[in-house]
Amino acid sequence: MANTKTTGSKAASAASKTLQSNSTGANSKTAAGSALSQTNAPKKQTSAPAASAASKVLSDGRTSAQSKTAAGSALSQTKSKK
């Protein structure tokens, strides 16, 4: 079954701020871009490279809350492995 989740307004705002920040790393920007691209797009899913980047963002203790919000949204929209 396909994933029909979309990025909510709070996560989309966090993703936008993450992308605009000059101090944000590549993994954070990859995850944020994925999350932002899935706003109002229920048929889009997070790719494997973007999911990997999001996972790294969530496990990194130096990452901001905004980046983690965007990464969490992107990771929740990956294909389910059933």
Contact map, one row per residue, 1 for C-alpha under 8 A:
1110000000000000000000000000000000000000000000000000000000000000000000000000000000
1111000000000000000000000000000000000000001000000000000000000000000000000000001100
1111100000000000000000000000000000000000011010000000000000000000000000000000111100
0111110000000000000000000000000000000000011100000000000000000000000000000000100000
0011111000000000000000000000000000000000010000000000000000000000000000000001100000
0001111100000000000000000000000000000111110000000000000000000000000000000000100000
0000111110110000000000000000000000110111000000000000000000000000000000001100000000
0000011111110000000000000000000000000010000000000000000000000000000000000000000000
0000001111111000000000000000000000000010000000000000000000000000000000000000000000
0000000111111100000000000000000000000000000000000000000000000000000000000000000000
0000001111111110000000000000000000100000000000000000000000000000010011001000000000
0000001111111111000000000000000000110010000000000000000000000000000001000000000000
0000000011111111100000000000000000000000000000000000000000000000000000000000000000
0000000001111111110000000000000100000000000000000000000000000000011011000000000000
0000000000111111111000000000000110110000000000000000000000000000011011000000000000
0000000000011111111100000000000100010000000000000000000000000000000000000000000000
0000000000001111111110000000000000000000000000000000000000000000010000000000000000
0000000000000111111110010001100100000000000000000000000000000000011001000000000000
0000000000000011111110010000100110000000000000000000000000000000000000000000000000
0000000000000001111111000000000000000000000000000000000000000000000000000000000000
0000000000000000111111110000000000000000000000000000000000000000000000000000000000
0000000000000000000111110000000000000000000000000000000000000000000000000000000000
0000000000000000000011111000000000000000000000000000000000000000000000000000000000
0000000000000000011011111101100000000000000000000000000000000000000000000000000000
0000000000000000000000111111100000000000000000000000000000000000000000000000000000
0000000000000000000000011111110000000000000000000000000000000000000000000000000000
0000000000000000000000001111111000000000000000000100110110000000000000000000000000
0000000000000000010000011111111100000000000000000000110010000000001100100000000000
0000000000000000011000011111111110000000000000000000000000000000000000000000000000
0000000000000000000000000111111111000000000000000100110000000000000000000000000000
0000000000000000000000000011111111100000000000000110110000000000000001100100000000
0000000000000111011000000001111111110000000000000000000000000000001001100100000000
0000000000000010001000000000111111111000000000000000000000000000000000000000000000
0000000000000000000000000000011111111100000001000100000000000000000000000100000000
0000001000110010000000000000001111111110000001000000000000000000000001101100000000
0000001000010011000000000000000111111110000000000000000000000000000001000000000000
0000000000000000000000000000000011111110100000000000000000000000000000000000000000
0000011000000000000000000000000001111111110110000000000000000000000000000000000000
0000011110010000000000000000000000111111110000000000000000000000000000000000000000
0000011000000000000000000000000000000111110000000000000000000000000000000000000000
0000010000000000000000000000000000001111111100000000000000000000000000000000000000
0011110000000000000000000000000000000111111110000000000000000000000000000000000000
0111000000000000000000000000000000000000111110000000000000000000000000000000000000
0001000000000000000000000000000000000100111111000000000000000000000000000000000000
0010000000000000000000000000000000000100011111100000000000000000000000000000111000
0000000000000000000000000000000001100000000111110110000000000000000000000110111000
0000000000000000000000000000000000000000000011111110000000000000000000000000010000
0000000000000000000000000000000000000000000001111111000000000000000000000000010000
0000000000000000000000000000000000000000000000111111100000000000000000000000000000
0000000000000000000000000010011001000000000001111111110000000000000000000100000000
0000000000000000000000000000001000000000000001111111111000000000000000000110010000
0000000000000000000000000000000000000000000000011111111100000000000000000000000000
0000000000000000000000000011011000000000000000001111111110000000000000000000000000
0000000000000000000000000011011000000000000000000111111111000000000100110110000000
0000000000000000000000000000000000000000000000000011111111100000000000100010000000
0000000000000000000000000010000000000000000000000001111111110000000000000000000000
0000000000000000000000000011000000000000000000000000111111110010001100100000000000
0000000000000000000000000000000000000000000000000000011111111010000100110000000000
0000000000000000000000000000000000000000000000000000001111111000000000000000000000
0000000000000000000000000000000000000000000000000000000111111110000000000000000000
0000000000000000000000000000000000000000000000000000000001111110000000000000000000
0000000000000000000000000000000000000000000000000000000000011111000000000000000000
0000000000000000000000000000000000000000000000000000000011011111101100000000000000
0000000000000000000000000000000000000000000000000000000000000111111100000000000000
0000000000000000000000000000000000000000000000000000000000000011111110000000000000
0000000000100110110000000000000000000000000000000000000000000001111111000000000000
0000000000000110010000000001000100000000000000000000000010000011111111100000000000
0000000000000000000000000001000000000000000000000000010011000011111111110000000000
0000000000100110000000000000000000000000000000000000000000000000111111111000000000
0000000000110110010000000000001100110000000000000000000000000000011111111100000000
0000000000000000000000000001001100100000000000000000011011000000001111111110000000
0000000000000000000000000000000000000000000000000000010001000000000111111111000000
0000001000100000000000000000000000100000000000000000000000000000000011111111100000
0000001000000000000000000000001101100000000001000110010000000000000001111111110000
0000000000000000000000000000000000000000000001000010011000000000000000111111110000
0000100000000000000000000000000000000000000000000000000000000000000000011111110000
0011110000000000000000000000000000000000000011000000000000000000000000001111111000
0010000000000000000000000000000000000000000011110010000000000000000000000111111100
0110000000000000000000000000000000000000000011000000000000000000000000000000111110
0110000000000000000000000000000000000000000000000000000000000000000000000000011111
0000000000000000000000000000000000000000000000000000000000000000000000000000001111
0000000000000000000000000000000000000000000000000000000000000000000000000000000111
